[in-house]
Amino acid sequence: MKQLLQDLKKGEILLEEIPLPNCGANEVLIKTERSLISPGTERMLLEFGRGSYIQKAKAQPDKVKMVLDKIKTDGLVPTLETVFAKLGEPMPLGYCNAGTVIEVGRNVTEFKVGDRVVSNGAHSEVVAVGKNLVAKIPDNVSFEQASFTVIASIALQGIRLFQPTLGEKVVVIGLGLIGQITMEFLKANGCEAIGVDIDNGKVELARTNGFIALNPANGEDPISFVANHTDEIGVDGVIITAATKSNGPLEQAAEITRRKGRIVAVGAIGMNIPRPPFYEKEIAFHISSSYGPGRYDDKYEVEGIDYPVGYVRWTENRNFQAILQLLSSGGLNFDYLVTHKYKFTDAPKAYNEILNNRDALGVVLEYETKENVKIERKVNLITSNSSAISSEVGIGVIGAGNFTKLIVLPILKDSTAKLIGVSSSKGLSSSLAAKKFGFEYSTTDYKELLKDEKINTIFITTRHNNHASLVVESLEAGKNLFVEKPLAVDINQLAEVVKCCNKLAIENRLPKLMVGFNRRFSPFIQDIYMKTKGRSSGLAMNMIINAGVLPKDLWVHDPIVGGGRIIGEGCHFIDTMSFLANSEVESVSSVALNSQKELSIKNDNVILNLRFRDGSIGTLSYLANGNKSYPKEQMNLFCEGKVFELDNYKKVNAYGASSMKKWNQDKGHKDEMVGFVQSIKSSKENLISFESLVNTTLATFAHVRSLEENRVVQINELEDELNELIK
């Protein structure tokens, strides 16, 4: 199937071939019939993409600060590589979609195959959308009319925040699609709507529909008009639907609004709020968030958990339904807003139209109608190097997120391995990765990789909760395996992995298993290890991780999906200390900041005290309450008259031994992955023993238990529980 994308680096519009997306448990798979281009939003994206790097930087000053902070901590070259890689990643376009259901997820009971529906899906021949972002189209409403539902819901949510009452006078600044629809809603609420725009075509359209409309560019001053029209009282309020970086609309809105009036910002505008008029008139100001309550809430949009109607009457989905009901009853008709129609295959032309023709308003994309859609979840690619490399290591990659594309795949591409297939659940990220890094195919069905005889090695880089089950499936399929941290997010998952490995070992068919504990492979850590390995007493290690704060609703904090930051990321640092000590963890005692009233597993301001079986001790201070400008990772190690200070994997200051410094940060990713590939080719032992992988994973579980029960937790306690589970 084809999907429409924008190349952010060049600003080009692309039609890319990608496999059909998977239909998640709470999702609906939809064959698109019509989709609507939103000129305001998508014109801004086009102009951003076609701007120079300097223009892009000016448009996002907050991102520039993040880049400068990253340069301080990670170095110039790695930071620039990350920025350019991000800009080089095409972005999906579109969010107004109408089509027919071709598949439903196992938790979806609201829809069935064949239903006509709207969604906020992208410009793509097939889309997978969460059920709470999908609504049924009434039989008497066309796909074309229905494709306006999502953008009309943006206007409707602005109206709901504004709370118009009969007889009020309201100005709408910006007469694009959302502005025109907002005027209709105000009229339906018994208000007098006054439109303002600097585009003659949009002003004339509003006038044709019976509204007062002004064009300041033609000398029609909204301020003097409102003063005369309201006996100098001012309008009851203003709804801003313009899209501009200028602060002008907000300043003008404040000037024409009456005392104790209200302003609602629906469009993206300059937000330097002028205090005097807002203070003197006590003007209420609201920002409308997209389609309504539920937007940007993963519980609602991804997990499909609805808000009770008695508490939240108008969710984004119920706003969709309200628009469709009005279309069905004749209360709304969007025909007059359609200015252009294009075949989907001519979509790049359509985007040039909205960029070059300011009169373009409702631009509808029409898709080829097919009775049956072939469910094809694999796309073969012709690549320049796919058959040129002779190798004993054929690689399949499950997961194509940012870490995979920025770190894993560039290393594998430059290795002696052969890249065969890559999978992702929705197909876009894997297809882009396949094209960029030279894979033979992209798929949304990871089992294709497990069945492929050309693939003998799997890399798993998915979300944490999928790791253990994919490890078991991959090992049972006879594939060597590299899984990103963590190996498992709870002891039951770990038990399944251990049980599988024990069974395959008995049958003498256990492939290689590696977990992405890359820090031990850093030349800095290797250097410290070599300078301390002849010791006769234990090490004293103190690691400080300036982890930085992450949004509390991010998936890594979810106990089921991410496992929390210590299980998901802290395992790295436990493994590093275990490697340096050349010993497994014996016990864990943890404390957390009392101010952080979270589940123990979600607490990310913690200190772990580790005791190792050789007598070494280690402290891991994992803290999210620091500053981004401070180095992310530091370690002090004391051993028999020697002291080593590791500074963010860029240098080691040593006392009683030689120091070490490199220009660029080196956390060991390359040596880790290249070493893993070489170990397969040369049939060497696992780079990290299975016993060590299990011990490190158990240490993270011991940390959680220590916080929950406020005690020292012995690892053998968890080992006993693990043994019970694998019996």
DRENROMAR-759480 format. One record per residue (C-alpha): x, y, z; residue in one letter. Coordinates in steps of 0.25 Angstrom, whole numbers, plus 5000, padded with zeros to 4 digits. Layout:
XYZA;...
//
This chain:
500050005000M;500450154998K;500550265009Q;500850405008L;502050465015L;502850595016Q;504350595015D;504650695026L;506050725021K;505650765007K;504150795009G;503850694998E;502550614997I;502650464995L;501750344993L;502450224999E;502150074998E;501950015012I;501349885017P;499949885023L;500049925038P;499649825049N;498349845055C;498549855070G;497649805081A;496949935082N;497049975068E;496249975055V;496849955041L;496250045031I;496350045016K;496250195012T;495250255002E;495450405004R;496450485012S;496450635014L;497650725014I;497650835025S;498250955018P;498551035030G;499350925038T;499950855026E;500350985020R;501151015032M;501850875032L;502150895017L;502751035019E;503550975031F;504150865023G;504550955011R;505251055020G;506751055022S;507351005035Y;507451145041I;505951165038Q;505651025044K;506451065057A;505851205058K;504451135057A;504851045069Q;505651115079P;505351015090D;505950905082K;507150985079V;507450995094K;507250845095M;508250825084V;509250925091L;509150845104D;509350715097K;510650765091I;511150805105K;510850665110T;511050565098D;511950645088G;511750725075L;511850605065V;510850505072P;509950625074T;509950665059L;509750525055E;508550515063T;507950645058V;508150615044F;507650475045A;506350535051K;506250635040L;506450525030G;505350445035E;504050465026P;502750505034M;501350445032P;500350555027L;498850565029G;497850545040Y;496450555033C;496150415028N;494850345024A;494750195019G;494350055021T;494649955033V;495449835028I;495949775041E;495649805056V;496549775068G;496149665078R;495649775089N;494849845079V;493349825079T;492849955074E;493149935060F;493149815050K;493749795036V;492949875025G;492549985034D;492750125028R;493550215038V;494350345040V;495650345048S;496850435050N;497750345041G;498750395032A;498750405016H;498950265014S;498250155006E;498050075019V;498150125033V;498150065047A;497450155057V;497050145072G;495550115074K;495350245082N;495750325070L;494850255060V;493350285058A;492250215049K;491750295037I;490250305036P;489750235023D;489250365017N;490650435018V;491650425007S;493150395010F;493450535004E;492550605014Q;493050515026A;494450545023S;494250685029F;493850625042T;495150625050V;495550775045I;494050815049A;494250755063S;495450845065I;494450965062A;493450895071L;494350885083Q;494651035082G;493251065082I;493050975094R;494151045102L;493551185098F;492151145103Q;491351235094P;489951285098T;488851335090L;488951485085G;490451495087E;491451565077K;492651485074V;493851515065V;494551395058V;496051435054I;496451345043G;495451295032L;496151165027G;495351035028L;495351035044I;494951185044G;493751165034Q;493251045041I;493351125054T;492451235048M;491451135045E;491451075059F;491251215065L;490151245056K;489451115060A;489651165075N;488851295072G;490151375072C;490551485062E;491851445056A;492851545050I;493951485042G;495351555040V;496451505030D;497451575021I;497051475009D;496051535000N;495551394995G;495251345010K;494551485013V;493651475001E;493351325004L;492851365018A;492051485012R;491351385002T;490951305014N;490251425020G;491351465030F;491951605033I;493451585029A;494551685029L;495851695022N;496851785029P;497751785017A;496651855009N;496551965020G;495451905028E;495851925042D;495251825052P;495551915064I;494752035059S;493651935053F;493451865066V;493452005074A;492352055064N;491551925064H;491451905079T;491352045084D;492752035088E;492451925098I;493351825090G;492951685086V;492651575096D;493851495091G;494751455081V;495151315075I;496451315068I;496651215057T;497751275050A;499151205048A;500251305050T;501451325058K;501051475060S;500551525073N;499551615065G;498351535066P;498351525081L;498651675083E;497551705074Q;496551605081A;496851675094A;496651815089E;495251785083I;494751695094T;493851755105R;494051755120R;493951615126K;493951555112G;494651435107R;495651385097I;495851245092V;497151215083A;496851095074V;497951125064G;499451125067A;499851275069I;500851365076G;500551345091M;501251475097N;499951515105I;499851665107P;499651675122R;498951815122P;497651785114P;497451655120F;497651705134Y;496851835133E;495651765126K;495851635134E;495751555120I;495751405121A;496651325112F;496651185108H;497451095098I;496650985091S;497350855091S;497050795077S;495750705076Y;495450705091G;495650635104P;496450505102G;497350565092R;498850525096Y;498350435107D;498950295104D;497950225113K;496850285104Y;497450285090E;498350155091V;497750075102E;496350105098G;495850145112I;494650235110D;494250355120Y;492950335126P;491850415119V;491350465133G;492650525136Y;493250565122V;492050595112R;492850635100W;494050545098T;494750555084E;494050435080N;492650485084R;493050615077N;493250535064F;491850475066Q;491250605068A;491850655055I;491350535047L;489950545053Q;489850695049L;490250645035L;489250535035S;488150635039S;488450745029G;488950835040G;490350845034L;490750835019N;492250845015F;492050845000D;492350994999Y;493750975006L;494250884995V;495150954986T;495950844980H;495950694978K;497150604974Y;497350464972K;498250404984F;499350374974T;499450514970D;499550564985A;500850634983P;500150724973K;499150754983A;500150804993Y;500850894983N;499450954981E;499150984995I;500551044996L;500451134984N;498951164984N;498451234996R;497051214991D;497151064993A;496251025005L;495650885005G;496550794997V;496050654996V;496850534992L;496050424985E;496550274987Y;496450164977E;495250074981T;495549924982K;494549824986E;495549744994N;496849785000V;497949685000K;498549675014I;500049685010E;500949715022R;502249705014K;502949795004V;504149744996N;505249854993L;506249854982I;507549904989T;508949934984S;509649844994N;508649734998S;509249624990S;510649684988A;511149645002I;511549505005S;511349475020S;511049365030E;510149455039V;508849495033G;508049595041I;506649625044G;506249735053V;504949745061I;504649885064G;505050015057A;504950125067G;505950245069N;506950165076F;506950055066T;507150155054K;508150255061L;509050145068I;508750005064V;508550005049L;509750095045P;510650005053I;510049875046L;510149935033K;511649965034D;511849825040S;512149695032T;510649645034A;509649645024K;508349725026L;507149635022I;505849685028G;505249785038V;503949795044S;503049895052S;501649895056S;501150005047K;502149985035G;502550125033L;503750125042S;504249995037S;504050025022S;504850155024L;505950085031A;505949975021A;506150075010K;507250155017K;508050045022F;507949945011G;507049825016F;506449735006E;504949755011Y;504149825022S;502949755029T;501849775039T;501949625043D;503149595051Y;502849445049K;503349465035E;504749485040L;504649365049L;504249275037K;505349335028D;506449235026E;507349345021K;507249405035I;508049335046N;508149455056T;507049545061I;507149675068F;506049715077I;505849865080T;504349875083T;503649925096R;504149855108H;502849775111N;503049695098N;504549655100H;504349525108A;503349465099S;504049505086L;505349445092V;504649315094V;504049315080E;505349345074S;506149245082L;505149135079E;505249175064A;506749145065G;507249295063K;508449355070N;507849475078L;508249615082F;507149675091V;507249815096E;507149835111K;506449795119P;506349645117L;505049635125A;504149735133V;503749635144D;504149505150I;503049425142N;503549475129Q;504949445133L;504549305137A;503949275123E;505349315117V;506149225127V;505149115124K;505349125109C;506849135110C;506949015119N;506148935110K;506948975098L;508248945105A;507848805109I;507448785094E;508848845090N;508148945081R;508249075089L;508649195080P;509449315085K;508749405094L;509249545097M;508649665104V;508949805100G;509849845112F;510749925104N;511450005115R;512349895119R;512949895104F;513350045105S;514850065104P;514850145116F;514150035125I;515049925118Q;516250015122D;515850025136I;515649875137Y;516949845131M;517649935141K;516949875153T;516749725150K;517949675157G;517449725170R;517449645183S;516249725190S;514849775185G;514549905178L;513750025183A;512950085172M;512050205172N;511250235160M;510350365158I;509350365147I;508750495143N;507650425136A;506750555134G;505250555136V;504250485127L;502750505126P;502050425137K;501050365126D;502250315117L;502150165114W;503550145121V;502850175135H;501750075132D;502049955141P;501449865131I;501949925118V;503349985122G;503549925136G;504050065141G;505350135139R;506250045148I;505749915142I;505849975128G;507050055128E;507750045142G;508049905138C;509149965129H;509950015141F;509749895150I;510349815139D;511549915137T;511849905152M;511749745152S;512649745140F;513749835147L;513649745160A;513649615151N;512549575161S;511049555162E;510149645171V;509949575185E;508949675191S;508249805188V;507749915198S;507050035192S;506450175196V;505650275189A;505350425191L;504150435200N;503550545192S;503250455181Q;501950385184K;502050285173E;501950135172L;503350075175S;503450025161I;503250165156K;504150245165N;505350305157D;506050375169N;506650265175V;508050215181I;508350065181L;509450005190N;509949875184L;510849775190R;511549675181F;511949535184R;513449565183D;513249665194G;513249785185S;512249895188I;511549995178G;510550115179T;509650145168L;509050285169S;507950295158Y;507350435159L;506350505150A;506350635158N;507650695152G;508050785141N;508250755126K;509450835126S;510150745136Y;510850615130P;509950505129K;510850385135E;511950395144Q;512650285153M;513750285163N;514450155166L;515450125177F;516350005177C;517649985185E;518350115184G;517650155170K;516550245168V;515750255154F;514850375151E;513950335138L;513350465132D;512250435123N;512950335115Y;513850445109K;515050435118K;515550365131V;516450435141N;517250335148A;518050355161Y;519150245163G;518950205148A;518950265134S;517750345130S;517050335117M;516250435108K;515550425094K;514950545086W;513650475085N;512750405095Q;512850255094D;511850165101K;512250035095G;511050015085H;511949985073K;512949895080D;511749825086E;511049795073M;512249775065V;512749675075G;511449605076F;511449585060V;512849535061Q;512549435072S;511449375063I;512449365051K;513549305060S;512649215069S;513249285081K;512549275095E;511449375098N;512049515101L;511249525114I;510949395122S;509549355123F;509649345138E;510149485138S;508949535130L;508049465140V;508749525152N;508649665147T;507249655143T;506949595157L;507649715164A;506649805157T;505549735163F;506249725176A;506249885176H;504749895174V;504549795186R;505549875194S;504750005192L;503449935195E;503849865207E;504949955213N;505949845215R;507249785209V;506849685198V;507749565196Q;507849515182I;507749365186N;506349395191E;505949435177L;506749315171E;505949225180D;504649285174E;505149275160L;505549125162N;504049105167E;503449165155L;504349085145I;504048955151K;
//
